[in-house]
Amino acid sequence: MFKKIAVAAALVIASSSALAQQSPEWYVGADVGSTKIDGADRETGLGGFFGYKINKNFAVEAGYHRLAKADVAYYDPEFDADVRASAKFDQIDFSVIGTLPLSEGFNLYGRLGYNRLEIKSTATATIGSETGSARESQHENKVLYGLGLSYDFAPNVTGRLEVQKPHSDITKIAVGVALGF
């Protein structure tokens, strides 16, 4: 009888210590922020991301973000033209994230990775009854880095505040939430 109790106790202890170890975790999230492009006003940006937490200190993450969208409409008296233009700044990124636990629930993290920036612009001008338009798309591949602070609201819910530099001319400040599963 004593052997059965000892074996059962050993199994309970072994299983509880195995459960106490943090296992890798998938997460998905969204963020909203403000993007400053040198020479332009701040614009609101939105994005989504997903990642894999390798352990409590490292994760890999991928995301898509609309950094900024600007629309302009004006009248050009020199050419007697109505002009409309728009530009979209999109980002696809892949990063390694290093996390440093600060205190209960708070973490400091750094991001280093790759991002592909795409700028799509369109312009339309109307002079009298004639209309002309142009479209252009440009891509750049750049190093991405950032620094952030996160807080674990619950075991599977994390809020975060981050400053990112996707390009030397672009600074993004975002607040987001991640849900682990």
GUMAR-347527 format. One line per 3 residues: number of its first residue (from 0); for each residue z, y, x of N, C-alpha, C. Coordinates in Angstrom, 2 decimals. Atoms other than C-alpha are relative to their C-alpha. Layout:
NUM) Z/Y/X/Z/Y/X/Z/Y/X ~ ...
This chain:
0) 0.00/-1.19/0.82/0.00/0.00/0.00/0.00/1.26/0.87 ~ -0.09/-1.15/-0.89/0.93/2.37/2.83/-1.35/0.27/0.67 ~ 1.30/-0.16/-0.64/-2.45/1.73/4.52/-0.99/0.69/-0.93
3) 0.91/-0.62/0.97/-4.33/2.67/1.33/0.30/1.49/-0.15 ~ -0.38/-1.42/0.12/-2.38/5.93/1.01/-0.40/0.76/1.26 ~ 0.36/-0.64/-1.26/-2.94/6.73/4.69/-1.51/0.22/0.09
6) 1.46/-0.13/-0.01/-6.70/6.08/4.38/-0.44/1.07/-0.99 ~ 0.34/-1.01/1.00/-6.90/8.17/1.19/0.35/1.40/0.50 ~ -0.40/-1.30/-0.53/-4.99/11.03/2.85/-0.96/0.44/1.11
9) 0.93/-0.33/-1.08/-7.27/10.87/5.90/-1.35/0.44/-0.56 ~ 1.27/-0.38/0.62/-10.36/11.01/3.66/0.09/1.38/-0.64 ~ -0.18/-1.32/0.62/-9.00/14.02/1.74/0.01/1.08/1.06
12) -0.06/-0.99/-1.08/-8.20/15.87/4.97/-1.37/0.18/0.63 ~ 1.33/-0.09/-0.61/-11.61/15.06/6.47/-0.98/0.72/-0.92 ~ 0.95/-0.65/0.92/-13.49/16.12/3.34/0.33/1.47/-0.19
15) -0.34/-1.42/0.17/-11.54/19.38/2.96/-0.38/0.80/1.22 ~ 0.42/-0.75/-1.19/-12.20/20.36/6.57/-1.51/0.12/0.06 ~ 1.46/-0.10/0.04/-15.89/19.58/6.10/-0.44/1.07/-0.99
18) 0.34/-1.03/0.98/-15.97/21.77/2.98/0.37/1.39/0.50 ~ -0.45/-1.31/-0.49/-14.13/24.57/4.81/-1.00/0.60/0.98 ~ 1.00/-0.51/-0.92/-16.93/24.85/7.37/-1.08/0.71/-0.80
21) 1.04/-0.74/0.71/-19.48/27.45/6.39/-1.34/-0.68/0.23 ~ 1.31/0.62/-0.12/-22.78/25.82/5.67/-1.07/1.08/-0.05 ~ 1.08/-0.97/0.11/-26.12/27.61/6.06/-0.27/0.35/-1.46
24) 0.11/-0.49/1.36/-26.88/29.68/3.02/-1.26/0.85/-0.18 ~ 1.15/-0.82/0.37/-29.99/31.12/1.38/0.50/1.19/-0.80 ~ -0.35/-1.15/0.82/-29.84/34.57/-0.16/-1.26/0.78/-0.36
27) 1.08/-0.84/0.47/-32.09/36.95/-2.07/0.62/1.32/-0.42 ~ -0.58/-1.28/0.36/-31.64/40.65/-2.70/-1.03/1.08/-0.24 ~ 0.84/-1.17/0.26/-32.99/44.07/-3.56/0.72/1.22/0.55
30) -0.59/-1.25/-0.46/-32.47/47.56/-2.22/-0.79/1.19/-0.51 ~ 0.61/-1.27/0.35/-33.22/51.16/-3.07/0.49/1.00/1.03 ~ -0.42/-0.93/-1.03/-33.19/54.02/-0.64/-0.87/1.22/0.08
33) 0.70/-1.24/-0.28/-34.54/57.19/0.79/-0.73/-0.16/1.33 ~ 0.81/0.11/-1.20/-37.36/57.24/3.32/-0.43/1.38/0.44 ~ 0.43/-1.27/-0.57/-38.00/60.20/5.61/-1.11/-0.27/1.00
36) 1.14/0.09/-0.90/-41.41/60.39/7.22/-0.14/1.37/0.64 ~ 0.08/-1.29/-0.70/-41.67/63.10/9.89/-1.13/0.85/-0.57 ~ 1.00/-0.92/0.52/-43.48/66.12/8.49/-0.16/-0.06/-1.51
39) 0.12/0.14/1.46/-42.95/65.12/4.83/1.39/0.03/-0.62 ~ -1.26/0.04/0.73/-40.26/65.31/2.17/0.51/-1.43/-0.09 ~ -0.57/1.32/0.24/-37.89/62.42/1.53/-0.60/-0.60/-1.26
42) 0.54/0.72/1.15/-39.24/59.80/-0.87/0.91/-1.19/-0.31 ~ -0.78/1.16/0.41/-37.52/57.05/-2.84/-0.77/-1.27/0.31 ~ 0.62/1.28/-0.31/-38.22/53.52/-1.69/0.74/-1.14/-0.68
45) -0.56/1.20/0.63/-37.65/50.11/-3.29/-0.44/-1.22/0.78 ~ 0.42/1.19/-0.70/-37.71/46.64/-1.86/0.77/-1.23/-0.40 ~ -0.65/1.28/0.21/-36.76/43.01/-1.98/-0.02/-0.80/1.29
48) -0.09/0.79/-1.22/-35.75/40.49/0.65/0.59/-1.37/-0.32 ~ -0.66/1.30/0.08/-34.73/36.89/1.16/0.31/-0.43/1.41 ~ -0.40/0.39/-1.33/-32.98/35.24/4.04/0.72/-1.33/0.03
51) -0.70/1.24/-0.25/-31.30/32.24/5.53/1.11/0.29/1.00 ~ -1.16/-0.23/-0.86/-27.79/32.57/6.95/0.22/-1.25/0.84 ~ -0.13/1.14/-0.90/-27.72/30.27/9.98/1.47/-0.37/0.18
54) -1.46/0.14/-0.06/-23.97/30.78/10.44/0.60/1.36/-0.35 ~ -0.61/-1.26/0.44/-21.47/33.58/9.84/-0.43/1.19/0.86 ~ 0.40/-1.09/-0.89/-22.94/35.62/12.73/-1.49/0.25/0.08
57) 1.44/-0.18/-0.13/-26.70/35.11/12.48/-0.74/-0.41/-1.26 ~ 0.87/0.30/1.13/-29.38/35.16/9.80/-1.42/0.39/0.37 ~ 1.40/-0.43/-0.08/-33.15/35.41/9.55/-0.38/0.50/-1.38
60) 0.30/-0.65/1.28/-34.65/37.60/6.86/-1.44/0.48/-0.03 ~ 1.34/-0.53/0.24/-38.03/38.59/5.41/0.07/0.89/-1.23 ~ -0.04/-0.89/1.16/-38.77/41.41/3.01/-1.30/0.75/-0.20
63) 1.11/-0.89/0.35/-41.28/43.63/1.26/0.62/1.27/-0.57 ~ -0.56/-1.27/0.44/-40.56/47.33/0.73/-1.10/1.03/-0.21 ~ 0.83/-1.20/0.20/-42.41/50.27/-0.77/0.85/1.13/0.56
66) -0.80/-1.03/-0.66/-41.10/52.87/1.66/-0.13/1.35/-0.67 ~ 0.22/-1.31/0.62/-42.66/55.86/-0.06/-1.32/-0.02/-0.76 ~ 1.24/-0.21/0.75/-45.28/56.91/-2.57/-0.04/1.48/-0.32
69) 0.13/-1.44/0.23/-46.53/60.48/-2.74/-1.28/0.28/-0.76 ~ 1.15/-0.43/0.79/-48.87/62.03/-5.30/-0.07/1.53/0.06 ~ 0.21/-1.44/-0.08/-50.36/65.51/-4.96/-1.20/0.36/-0.87
72) 1.13/-0.53/0.78/-52.56/67.48/-7.35/0.02/1.52/0.17 ~ 0.06/-1.45/-0.18/-53.76/71.01/-6.68/-1.43/0.49/-0.24 ~ 1.30/-0.65/0.17/-56.60/73.45/-7.22/-0.33/0.72/1.30
75) 0.45/-0.66/-1.22/-58.59/74.62/-4.19/-0.99/1.10/-0.39 ~ 0.87/-1.09/0.46/-60.00/78.08/-5.01/-1.21/0.23/0.91 ~ 1.11/-0.21/-0.93/-62.21/78.16/-1.89/-1.23/-0.80/-0.43
78) 1.11/0.85/0.42/-64.33/75.28/-3.23/-0.09/-0.15/-1.51 ~ -0.08/0.12/1.46/-63.46/75.72/-6.93/0.13/-1.48/-0.38 ~ -0.14/1.46/0.16/-62.22/72.11/-6.83/1.41/-0.36/-0.45
81) -1.27/0.64/0.35/-59.47/70.13/-8.52/0.13/-1.22/0.91 ~ -0.21/1.08/-0.96/-58.02/67.74/-5.93/1.24/-0.80/-0.39 ~ -1.13/0.92/0.22/-55.79/64.72/-6.49/0.01/-0.98/1.17
84) -0.14/0.93/-1.12/-54.44/62.59/-3.66/1.30/-0.78/-0.15 ~ -1.22/0.81/0.00/-51.93/59.78/-3.29/0.04/-0.84/1.27 ~ -0.19/0.85/-1.17/-50.49/57.77/-0.43/1.17/-0.94/-0.27
87) -1.05/1.00/0.14/-48.41/54.57/-0.41/0.31/-0.55/1.39 ~ -0.45/0.56/-1.26/-46.37/53.35/2.55/0.76/-1.29/-0.30 ~ -0.60/1.30/0.27/-45.58/49.62/2.37/0.39/-0.68/1.31
90) -0.53/0.69/-1.17/-43.63/47.41/4.77/0.23/-1.47/-0.33 ~ -0.34/1.42/0.03/-43.53/43.65/5.30/0.74/-0.26/1.29 ~ -0.80/0.14/-1.21/-40.78/42.67/7.71/0.60/-1.39/0.15
93) -0.68/1.23/-0.39/-39.27/39.67/9.51/1.02/0.38/1.06 ~ -1.07/-0.44/-0.90/-35.92/40.12/11.26/0.99/-1.11/0.31 ~ -1.20/0.76/-0.34/-33.07/38.42/13.04/1.16/0.97/-0.18
96) -1.15/-0.86/0.28/-29.72/39.81/11.90/1.23/-0.60/0.67 ~ -1.26/0.39/-0.62/-26.56/39.65/13.99/1.14/0.71/-0.72 ~ -1.11/-0.55/0.78/-23.28/40.16/12.11/1.30/-0.10/0.77
99) -1.32/-0.05/-0.62/-19.88/41.19/13.46/1.03/0.26/-1.10 ~ -1.03/-0.24/1.01/-16.97/40.70/11.02/0.98/1.06/0.49 ~ -0.93/-1.07/-0.37/-14.75/43.82/11.02/1.40/-0.26/-0.55
102) -1.26/0.31/0.66/-11.99/43.13/8.52/-0.33/-0.77/-1.26 ~ 0.21/0.86/1.17/-11.55/41.21/5.30/-1.11/0.54/-0.90 ~ 1.12/-0.38/0.85/-14.93/41.46/3.57/-1.00/0.95/0.63
105) 0.90/-0.97/-0.62/-16.43/44.18/5.81/-0.65/-0.60/1.24 ~ 0.76/0.48/-1.15/-19.13/43.38/8.38/-0.92/1.10/0.50 ~ 0.98/-0.87/-0.63/-21.18/45.42/10.81/-1.16/-0.90/0.41
108) 1.12/0.84/-0.39/-24.70/44.13/11.36/-1.11/0.83/0.63 ~ 1.17/-0.59/-0.63/-27.73/44.88/13.48/-1.21/-0.85/-0.30 ~ 1.26/0.66/0.35/-31.33/44.02/12.79/-1.01/0.27/1.12
111) 1.10/-0.15/-0.94/-34.18/43.42/15.23/-1.12/-0.92/-0.47 ~ 1.09/0.82/0.50/-37.59/42.25/14.17/-1.35/0.66/0.12 ~ 1.40/-0.42/0.04/-41.24/42.83/13.44/-0.27/0.51/-1.41
114) 0.45/-0.41/1.32/-42.75/44.80/10.61/-1.44/0.47/0.05 ~ 1.38/-0.44/0.17/-46.25/45.46/9.39/0.03/1.12/-1.02 ~ 0.05/-1.17/0.87/-46.72/48.90/7.93/-1.43/0.20/-0.48
117) 1.31/-0.24/0.57/-49.61/49.61/5.60/0.04/1.33/-0.74 ~ 0.13/-1.29/0.68/-50.68/53.07/4.48/-1.31/-0.03/-0.77 ~ 1.19/-0.06/0.85/-53.08/53.25/1.55/-0.06/1.40/-0.60
120) 0.14/-1.34/0.55/-54.42/56.64/0.57/-1.30/0.11/-0.79 ~ 1.18/-0.28/0.81/-56.86/57.85/-2.07/-0.05/1.50/-0.26 ~ 0.19/-1.42/0.32/-58.30/61.28/-2.78/-1.21/0.13/-0.92
123) 1.09/-0.28/0.94/-60.48/62.58/-5.61/-0.12/1.51/-0.14 ~ 0.26/-1.43/0.18/-62.08/66.02/-5.84/-1.07/0.18/-1.08 ~ 0.96/-0.30/1.06/-63.87/67.46/-8.86/-0.42/1.46/0.13
126) 0.59/-1.34/-0.06/-66.19/70.45/-8.50/-0.99/0.08/-1.14 ~ 0.85/-0.09/1.19/-67.70/71.44/-11.80/0.00/-1.33/-0.72 ~ 0.10/1.30/0.67/-68.99/68.23/-13.34/-0.16/-1.15/1.00
129) 0.16/1.02/-1.04/-69.30/66.37/-10.00/1.37/-0.44/0.52 ~ -1.24/0.56/-0.51/-66.55/64.06/-8.78/-0.30/-0.91/1.19 ~ 0.11/0.87/-1.17/-66.16/62.42/-5.38/1.37/-0.55/0.35
132) -1.28/0.59/-0.36/-63.50/60.09/-4.10/-0.11/-0.76/1.32 ~ -0.07/0.74/-1.26/-62.39/58.36/-0.91/1.28/-0.83/0.02 ~ -1.16/0.88/-0.17/-60.04/55.51/-0.06/0.09/-0.38/1.47
135) -0.20/0.43/-1.37/-58.51/54.54/3.24/1.25/-0.86/0.08 ~ -1.15/0.87/-0.21/-56.14/51.83/4.42/0.18/-0.20/1.50 ~ -0.30/0.18/-1.42/-54.43/51.61/7.81/1.18/-0.95/0.13
138) -1.09/0.95/-0.27/-52.15/48.94/9.30/0.54/0.27/1.39 ~ -0.63/-0.06/-1.32/-49.68/49.09/12.16/1.06/-1.09/0.07 ~ -1.04/0.99/-0.26/-47.50/46.36/13.64/0.99/0.62/0.97
141) -1.01/-0.70/-0.80/-44.24/47.71/15.03/1.28/-0.83/0.09 ~ -1.35/0.55/-0.11/-40.79/46.68/16.21/0.86/0.69/-1.05 ~ -0.91/-0.50/1.02/-38.16/47.11/13.51/1.42/-0.17/0.51
144) -1.42/0.15/-0.32/-34.50/47.83/14.20/0.83/0.79/-1.00 ~ -0.87/-0.67/0.95/-31.56/48.87/12.11/1.45/-0.36/0.23 ~ -1.44/0.19/-0.09/-27.81/49.08/11.77/0.57/0.16/-1.39
147) -0.53/-0.07/1.36/-25.79/48.42/8.64/1.45/-0.44/-0.10 ~ -1.34/0.40/0.36/-22.44/47.85/7.01/-0.09/-0.77/-1.31 ~ 0.02/0.80/1.24/-21.92/45.11/4.42/1.42/-0.28/-0.46
150) -1.29/0.37/0.58/-19.10/44.18/2.09/-0.20/-1.18/-0.94 ~ 0.07/1.20/0.83/-18.55/40.78/0.49/0.85/0.20/-1.25 ~ -0.72/-0.18/1.26/-17.63/41.48/-3.15/0.52/-1.33/-0.54
153) -0.35/1.36/0.41/-17.51/37.74/-3.86/-0.65/-0.94/1.01 ~ 0.61/0.90/-0.99/-18.44/34.61/-1.88/-1.53/0.03/0.01 ~ 1.46/0.01/0.06/-22.06/34.90/-3.07/-0.60/1.36/-0.33
156) 0.51/-1.34/0.31/-22.39/38.68/-3.67/0.40/0.95/1.12 ~ -0.24/-0.90/-1.11/-22.76/41.10/-0.78/-0.74/1.31/-0.23 ~ 0.62/-1.32/0.04/-23.41/44.84/-0.90/-0.24/0.46/1.42
159) 0.26/-0.47/-1.36/-24.94/46.61/2.06/-0.59/1.40/0.01 ~ 0.52/-1.33/-0.27/-25.77/50.05/3.41/-0.61/-0.06/1.39 ~ 0.71/0.18/-1.27/-28.34/50.26/6.19/-0.87/1.20/0.33
162) 0.96/-0.97/-0.54/-30.24/52.71/8.36/-1.00/-0.81/0.81 ~ 1.07/0.77/-0.65/-33.60/51.34/9.55/-1.03/0.93/0.61 ~ 1.12/-0.71/-0.62/-36.34/52.55/11.89/-1.20/-0.96/0.05
165) 1.18/0.85/-0.02/-39.57/50.76/10.91/-1.12/0.55/0.90 ~ 1.00/-0.69/-0.82/-41.58/53.27/13.01/0.71/1.19/0.62 ~ -0.66/-1.14/-0.64/-40.71/56.09/15.39/0.00/1.25/-0.88
168) 0.09/-1.16/0.90/-41.74/58.61/12.67/0.64/-0.25/-1.36 ~ -0.52/0.35/1.32/-39.99/56.84/9.77/1.46/-0.45/0.12 ~ -1.40/0.41/0.09/-36.27/56.56/8.95/0.29/-0.36/-1.45
171) -0.32/0.46/1.35/-35.08/54.57/5.94/1.51/-0.22/-0.10 ~ -1.41/0.25/0.32/-31.56/54.66/4.47/0.01/-0.70/-1.35 ~ 0.06/0.79/1.24/-30.99/52.00/1.81/1.36/-0.60/-0.33
174) -1.16/0.72/0.51/-28.25/50.51/-0.32/-0.54/-1.19/-0.80 ~ 0.53/1.19/0.66/-28.70/46.97/-1.59/1.07/-1.01/-0.33 ~ -0.89/1.11/0.35/-27.17/43.81/-2.93/-0.73/-1.31/0.27
177) 0.55/1.32/-0.29/-27.71/40.20/-1.85/0.81/-1.04/-0.76 ~ -0.62/1.09/0.73/-26.97/37.09/-3.90/-0.26/-1.31/0.74 ~ 0.14/1.26/-0.73/-26.31/33.85/-2.03/-0.09/-1.19/-0.93
180) 0.09/1.24/0.78/-27.20/30.39/-3.30/-0.15/-1.19/0.91
